[in-house]
Amino acid sequence: MHAFSEPSVIPAPRILVITELFLPTKGGTAVWFDEVYRRIGGKSIHILTADVPGSLEHDRNHPNSVHRLSLTRTPWLRPESLAMYAKLLGKGLILAVKHGFEQIHTGRVLPEGLVGLVIARLFRRPLVIYAHGEEITSWRQPGKFQAMAFTFRHADLVIANSEFTRDKLLELGVKADKIAIIYPGVDTERFKPGLPCDDLKRQIGLKPDQKLILSVGRLSRRKGFDMVIRSLPQLLSNGIDAQYALIGIGEDRDYLKTLAQDLGVANRVHMLGHVAPEDLPRWYNACDVFAMPNRDIAGDTEGFGMVYIEAGACGKPAIAGQTGGTGAAVEHGLTGLRVNGDNPDDVFSGIKEILDNPSVQEKMGSAALKKAVGNHDWAEVAKRTTACCQTLFANAPQHRTPEIDRL
């Protein structure tokens, strides 16, 4: 793998970033790219992304140059994303001719990475692709899998979000010296301890002597939210009076509501949907433990889990599963616990261990805060990404052609 030194002061890089996912789209990946590239440079960094509700207001004062396209999948096309490929490629080529980018970065391997590969090779520029883990383990259609493997192997650098993702890339045949591990980050000015949250507790009727378990994420089976609900009757029978707040939307909403009703804990499960951005850090502050005991569902797994770091930045311990790359986010026995997400008894035991032991809760929460502030602040992530860019130039001088620089 690349060894990166601290970046020196250099002119702002000219980078084309192609990513369907970018704020104000919800989700950790969208947050990642917005937070990092606004710190790396200014208007010389061009973001090519999807036009979504709220984007005009979001982009108005953005430090980067943001270009929006209507990116929708067409069911009768094969592949459904064919129109997306065409739009991204066409606009990307126009921007590359106009601005003479030094590097092409793409948020995912498909469709963005394949589009980026075409542009990078036409303009003889290095290509950087981000790998998240779940795409490697869950994309099993032969044609899509082959396109993914081909694109990853032809990138000049692949940024993996965890050791788990790096190992999966190696299995695909990506060379070790073309992989760099950069963990996602957190805004430690926004997510921090000590934020007022009594009104949020009143909102769900949380009593002073009750414990609060919090989950944040898309309501999908692999997140393990159903296992948290299944743990509630056991917690109650063991003398732990707890309520459960769940922030997010997704396909499992009805399933989770029905499960809570069937188990007789519907009055303790609060499905909050989306919450206001300014309220999210306060909900982390309101909880006693954060829980996302993820598991592998037919190859669909968690590549890292930025929400664990957000919880840690607020001084809260976390419960994670044992699959995927969550070990990079939650250090077992130090910042939280990793449990068997397929086993409801193991999930219950992990939650109970933290909620039943205030000293353990405090110790793990303090360690989680130290880890988040010391290793995962977005400023640090941006420095590491900048170092990647510099090292890539040093290792691939053949990509720098004066003909393109003069465009």
N, C-alpha and C positions, 0 to 999 in steps of 0.2 A: 504494500500500500504506500501511498505518498506520505512523505514526512514533510509537514508544513511548518515553516518558521513564521514569526510574527511579521505581518506585512509592513513594508516601509511606505512612506508617503509617496503616492503616485497620482498622476492625473486621473480624473474620473474615467472609468472604463466605458467603452461603447459596447453595450450588451443588448442583444435581442432576447427577451424572455418570452417563451411561448407556453402559456398555461391556460387551460380552460377554467381552472379553479383559482380565483383571486377575489379578495374582498370587493363588495360586500357579500359574496357567496358565503354561506355558512360552512364551517368545518376547519379542521386543523391545517390541512394542506393550503387552503386559501389564506389563512392567517400567516403561515410560514413564509410564503413568497412575498406577501405584502410587507411584513415586518423586516425581512432581510434586505430586499432590494431597495427599499426606501433609505436604508442605512448605508448601503454600498456606494450609491451615487445618486446624481440628480437626473436632469432631463436627458442626459446621454444614455440612460438606461430606458429602453422601450419595452413596455409590457403589452403583449398581444394576447387578448383574453376575451371572455364571453361578455356580451351585453346582458345585464341582469337588472331587475328592479333595484333602484337605489344607486346605480352606478354613476349617474351624472353628478349627484351630490358628493359621492365618495371621491370621484376623480378631480373635482373642481380645484382643490388645493393640494393634490398629491405631488410629491417631489419628483416622481418619475413621469415619463411620457406614456400615457395609457391609451391604447387603441382597442376599441370594442367592436366585436362582430356578433351577429346573431348566429349562435352555434346550436343547432338542434339536430337531433337524429331523425332520419327519415325511414319509417318502418319497412317500406317496400324496396329500399335500396339494399344492396349487399356489397360491402358491409353497411349497416345502418348509418355509420358515421362518415360515409364517403363524401357527403357534401361538406362536412366539417373539415376533412382533409383538404378539399379543394379550396375552401375559403381561407384556411390558415396558410396554406402554401402560397396562394395568390397574394395575399396581403403581406406575408412575410418576405416574399421576393421583392415587392415594391419597397418595403422599408429597408431591406438590405442594400438595394441599389442606391437609395437616397442617403442613407446614413453611414454606410461603410463600417458595419459592426466588427468588433474584434473577436467576439465570441458569441455563440448561440447556446442558450440555456433552455431546457424544456422541463416542465413540471412533472410530466409522466412519460413513460415510454411510448404509449399509444393513446391517442393519435399524435400527440405533440412531438414525441421523440422521432418518429419516422419522418414527419414533416421537417423537423429541424435537421435531420440527417441530410435530406436533399439540399436544403439551403446551405448547410455547412460545407458540403462537398462542392457545390457549385461555386461558392465564394472562397473556398480553401480556408475555412475558418474552423477552429476547434469546437467540438460539440460536447456539452455537459448535459447529462440526463439525471434526474432525481429518481431514485428507486425507493418504494415505500413498503415493500414486502408482500402485502396481500395480493398484488397483481401477479406476482410470480407463483404464489401457491394456489390461486383460484382460477386463473385463466387457463382452461384446459382444452378449449376448442383447437384442433390441430393447426388450422391456418393462423389463428390469432397468436397461439403459443410460438409458432415458428417465426412470425413477424416480430414478436416481442424479443425473442432470443437473438435474432439477427440484429435488431436495432441496438440492443444493449451491447452486444459484442463489437459493434462498429463505432461506438461512442469513444471519444478521447478521454472522458472521465465520467464515472458514474458515482454520484453522491448517494450513499446508503444511509438510512436513518438509524441503523442499529447493526450490531454484530450478526444478528439473525438474518437480516436482509443481505448483508455482505456474503454470508455463507451460501444463501440461495443464489446469489449472483455467480459465485464461484462454480456452483453446480451447473449453471447455464453455460459455462465456458468463458465467462468474462475474466480477463487476466487480473491477478491480484494487484498489480501495480497501476491498474486503471480504476481502482476503487478507493474512495475516501469515505470514511465514516464521519458524518456530522450530525449530531443529535439535534432535534428540533428544540425550540426555546420557549421562553415566556417573558412577557412584559412585567418585570418586577416592580415597576412603578405603579402598575394597575392592579396586579395580583399581589397582595401583601397582607400581613396580619393586621388586626386592630381596626378593621373597617366596621362601621355600625351595621347591625343586622337584626336587632330586636324586632323591627317591624316585619321582617320576613318570617321570623319565627311566629309572630302573632298571626300572620297571613294564613299559615297552615295549622294554627291552633296548637303549636308545640308548647307544652308546659315546662316550667323551669327544671323539673326533675327528670324530664325525658331526654333521650339521646336522639340525635338526628344522623341518619345515614344519607349520603348524597351520591347521586350518579349523574354524569353529564355525557351525552353522546347520542348518536343516531340509535333509534330503537330497532336494533337488529339483533338476531339471536346470538351471534358470536360475542356480543358485548357482555352477556351473562347477567343482564338485569333480572331475568326471570329467576335466577338462582338466589339473588338478593331477596326477592319477594318470598321465595320458598323458605328462606332462613328466618323470616319474621315470627312465625308461630313458635319455632324452637327458641328464639331469643326471649319471647314473652314467657314461655314455660320455664326458662332458666332465670327469671327475675330481671331481665333487661327490658325496660319499657322504652321501646324505640319507634320512631316514625321514619318514613322513607320518602325523600323528595327526588324526583327524576326529571331532569331537564333534557329536552330533545324531542324530535319528531321522528317518525319512521314507520315502517311496515308492521312492526310488532305492537303497536299501540293497543289495538283491540285485544290481542292475545294477552298482553300484560294486565290489562284491566280485568279481563275475565278470570285470569289466574288469581289475582288478588281477591276477587269476589268469591271464587271457589274455596279459597283458603281462609276466608273469613277475616281478611285484613284490609279490605278495601278502604276502610276509614283511616288507615295508617299509611296508605300509598297515595302520594300526591303527584299526579302527572302534570307537570307545569308547562310542557311544550317549549316554545322559544321564550326566553326572558330577555329583558332589556340588557344591552351590553354593559351598562353601568351597574346592573344588579348581579351579574354573574360572579364577579369577585366577592361580593357580599354573601352570596349563597355558599361559596366555599368557606367563608368565615363562620357562617352559621352552623356548619356541620361538625360532628365529632369525628367522623371517619368518611373518607371517600372510597367508593366501591365500584370497580368495573372488573369482575372476575371473568375475564374473557376466556373463550375456548375456541377450538378449531371446529368449524362447521364445513365439511366437505372441501377443505383446503382454504376456506375463507378465515383469515386469522388477523391478529393485530400486529402491525409492523413495529410500533413503538408505543404510542398513546400519550399525546401532548397533555391530555386532561390530568394525568397523574402529576405532571410537573406543575400545572396550574394549581392543583390542590397543595402540592408541596410548597409553592411560593407563598401560600396563605397559611403555612405552618400546620398542615393537616396530613396525617398518615394515610396510606392508601392500601386497598386490597386489590391485587391484580391476579390474573390467571397465570398459569405456568407455560402456556403456549406462545408462539410468536416471539416478538422482540421486546416484550414488556420488562424483561430483566434489566434493560438499559435505562428504563424510567423508574422502576421500583426495585430497590435493593433489599432483598429478603432479610428480614430481621433488623434492618437498619432504618430504612425510610418507610417501611410497611411490610406487608406479607404477600407472598405469591402462593396461591392455593390452587387445588385441582378444580378448575371451573366446570368440569363435568360432574362433580360430586357435590350435591347440595349440603351434605354433612360437613364436608371440608370447608365450604364457603361459610357456613354457620360458625364453625370453630374459629376461623380466622377473624371474622367480625367480632365474635364474642371475646376473643383474646385481647383485642384492642379496647372494646367498649367496657370490658369488665376490669380493666387495669389502667386507671388514670395515669400512673407513672409511666407505663409503657406508651400510652397515647401521647403524652407530653414529650417523651424522649424521642420517639419516632417522628413526631411532628417537627421537633427542632432540627433533627437530622435532615428531614425532607426540605425544610426551609434553607438550610445551609447548602444543600446540593443544588437546589433551584437557583439560588442567588449566585453561587460560585461557579456553576458549570453551564447554566442554561439561559442566562440572560441573553436577550436577542442581540445586544451589542456584541457579545462574545461570539455568537453564532455568525453574525455578519463578518467579524474579523476572520474567522476560520474560512468562511466562504471566499472572502477576498484573497486570503492566502492560497486557496485552491486556484483561483484565477491566475495569480502571479506565477505559481509553480507550473501551471499548465502552459503558460507562455514560454517559460524557461525550458520546458521539456519538449515543446513542439514549435520551434522557431520556423519550421517550414510552412506553417499556416499563415505567416505574416507576409503578405505580398503587397508591394507598394502600389501596384495597379489598382487594387481594391481600395487602399487607403486614400487614393486621390479622387474616388467617386464622390 
